[in-house]
Amino acid sequence: MDVAEAEKQSYYYPNRIGRIILIAMQKEIGREQLDEVLRIGNLEELQKLPPSNLDRKFPFEWVSALQAATETTYGAKAGRSMNYRIGGT
């Protein structure tokens, strides 16, 4: 999903929440593995962190794509466990 497709969606998190999720993922799995998850989730544009503001421009679909890509990369059981740990950070 690219940015143009995401802008058509109707539900968004504030950019700050997206930034927090990506930073937590980077702390949990490392930068190289995060880049791999972003590649698998077709979210390479998130290699540059979103700004730390309250603009609602981080689509719900991106969070779902991040979780799905984590499960694809690490397997269903390990991916779910990792997503749980990332969410608790």
C-alpha positions in Angstrom: 0.0 0.0 0.0 1.5 3.3 -1.0 0.8 6.8 0.5 -1.8 7.7 -2.2 -3.9 4.6 -1.4 -3.6 5.2 2.4 -4.9 8.7 2.0 -8.1 7.3 0.7 -8.7 5.5 4.0 -10.9 7.0 6.6 -9.4 6.1 9.9 -6.0 7.4 11.1 -3.8 7.4 14.2 -1.8 10.5 15.1 1.6 10.5 13.6 3.1 10.3 17.1 1.5 6.9 17.7 2.9 5.6 14.4 6.3 6.9 15.4 6.0 5.2 18.9 5.1 1.9 17.2 8.1 2.0 14.8 10.5 3.0 17.6 9.2 0.2 19.8 9.6 -2.3 16.8 13.2 -1.1 16.2 14.1 -1.6 19.9 12.6 -5.1 19.9 13.9 -6.4 16.6 16.7 -4.0 15.5 17.0 -1.7 12.5 17.9 -4.3 9.9 15.0 -6.5 10.8 12.6 -3.6 10.9 13.6 -2.7 7.4 12.9 -6.3 6.3 9.5 -6.2 8.0 8.7 -2.8 6.2 9.8 -4.3 2.9 7.6 -7.4 3.3 4.7 -5.2 4.4 5.3 -2.9 1.4 5.8 0.1 3.8 9.3 1.2 2.8 8.2 4.8 3.1 8.1 4.3 6.9 11.9 3.8 7.0 11.8 7.6 7.6 9.9 8.0 10.9 6.7 10.1 10.8 6.9 13.4 12.6 6.1 13.6 16.3 2.9 15.5 16.0 -0.8 14.9 16.4 -1.8 15.1 12.8 -4.0 12.2 12.0 -2.1 10.8 9.0 -1.0 7.3 10.1 -3.6 4.9 8.7 -5.0 2.0 10.7 -4.1 -0.2 7.7 -0.4 0.5 8.2 -0.5 -0.8 11.7 -2.3 -4.0 10.4 0.3 -4.3 7.7 3.1 -4.0 10.2 1.6 -6.7 12.4 1.0 -9.0 9.4 4.5 -8.5 8.0 6.0 -9.3 11.5 4.0 -12.5 11.5 5.1 -13.3 8.0 8.7 -12.7 8.8 8.9 -14.6 12.1 6.0 -17.1 11.8 2.6 -16.8 13.3 3.3 -17.8 16.8 6.6 -15.8 17.2 5.2 -12.9 15.2 2.1 -12.6 17.5 4.3 -12.8 20.6 6.6 -10.1 19.2 3.7 -7.9 18.3 2.4 -8.3 21.8 5.7 -7.3 23.3 6.0 -4.3 21.0 2.5 -3.2 22.0 3.4 -3.3 25.6 6.4 -1.1 25.3 
